[in-house]
Amino acid sequence: MYTSFTRQLKLSYREQEVLQLISYEYSTKEIAHLLHICYETAHSHRKNLLRKLDAKNAAGMIRVAFERNIL
């Protein structure tokens, strides 16, 4: 886990938008509607965020984002 904190994160603008909406407790379906993208695309952004932030769930994503000053 230590090495994941030293690695520089590269989140796309859209991933940052999705992460922000997740932090406001929006579902994937709601995020897709708000950003005018299909559900599958919103789901892909969520999966990419989980991988990039090395998290198991949305709570973990938000925790890591706060620890790294992303949110």
C-alpha positions in Angstrom: 0.0 0.0 0.0 2.9 2.4 0.6 4.0 2.2 -3.0 0.6 3.3 -4.2 0.9 6.5 -2.3 4.2 7.4 -3.9 3.0 6.9 -7.4 1.6 9.9 -9.2 -2.0 9.6 -10.2 -3.2 10.6 -13.6 -7.0 11.0 -13.5 -8.7 12.3 -16.6 -11.0 15.3 -16.3 -14.1 13.0 -16.7 -12.7 10.6 -14.0 -12.4 13.6 -11.7 -16.0 14.6 -12.5 -17.2 11.0 -11.8 -15.2 10.8 -8.5 -16.8 14.1 -7.4 -20.3 12.8 -8.1 -19.5 9.6 -6.3 -18.4 11.6 -3.3 -21.9 13.2 -3.4 -23.4 9.7 -3.2 -24.7 9.6 -6.8 -25.3 6.1 -8.3 -23.7 5.0 -11.5 -27.0 5.4 -13.3 -27.5 8.9 -11.9 -23.9 9.9 -12.9 -24.6 8.7 -16.5 -27.7 10.8 -16.7 -26.0 13.9 -15.2 -23.0 13.7 -17.5 -25.0 12.7 -20.6 -23.1 9.5 -21.1 -24.3 5.9 -21.3 -24.4 3.7 -18.2 -21.6 1.5 -19.5 -19.3 4.5 -19.8 -20.0 5.7 -16.3 -19.5 2.1 -15.0 -16.1 2.0 -16.9 -15.0 5.3 -15.3 -16.0 3.9 -11.9 -14.0 0.7 -12.5 -11.0 2.7 -13.7 -11.1 4.9 -10.5 -11.2 1.8 -8.3 -8.1 0.4 -10.1 -6.2 3.7 -10.2 -7.0 4.5 -6.5 -6.3 0.9 -5.5 -9.7 0.8 -3.6 -12.2 -2.0 -3.1 -15.3 0.2 -3.0 -16.6 3.8 -3.2 -15.8 4.5 0.4 -12.2 3.5 -0.2 -12.0 5.7 -3.3 -13.2 8.7 -1.4 -10.8 8.0 1.5 -7.8 7.7 -0.9 -8.9 10.8 -2.8 -9.0 12.8 0.4 -5.6 11.4 1.5 -4.1 12.5 -1.8 -5.8 15.9 -1.9 -7.7 14.9 -5.0 -11.1 15.9 -3.4 
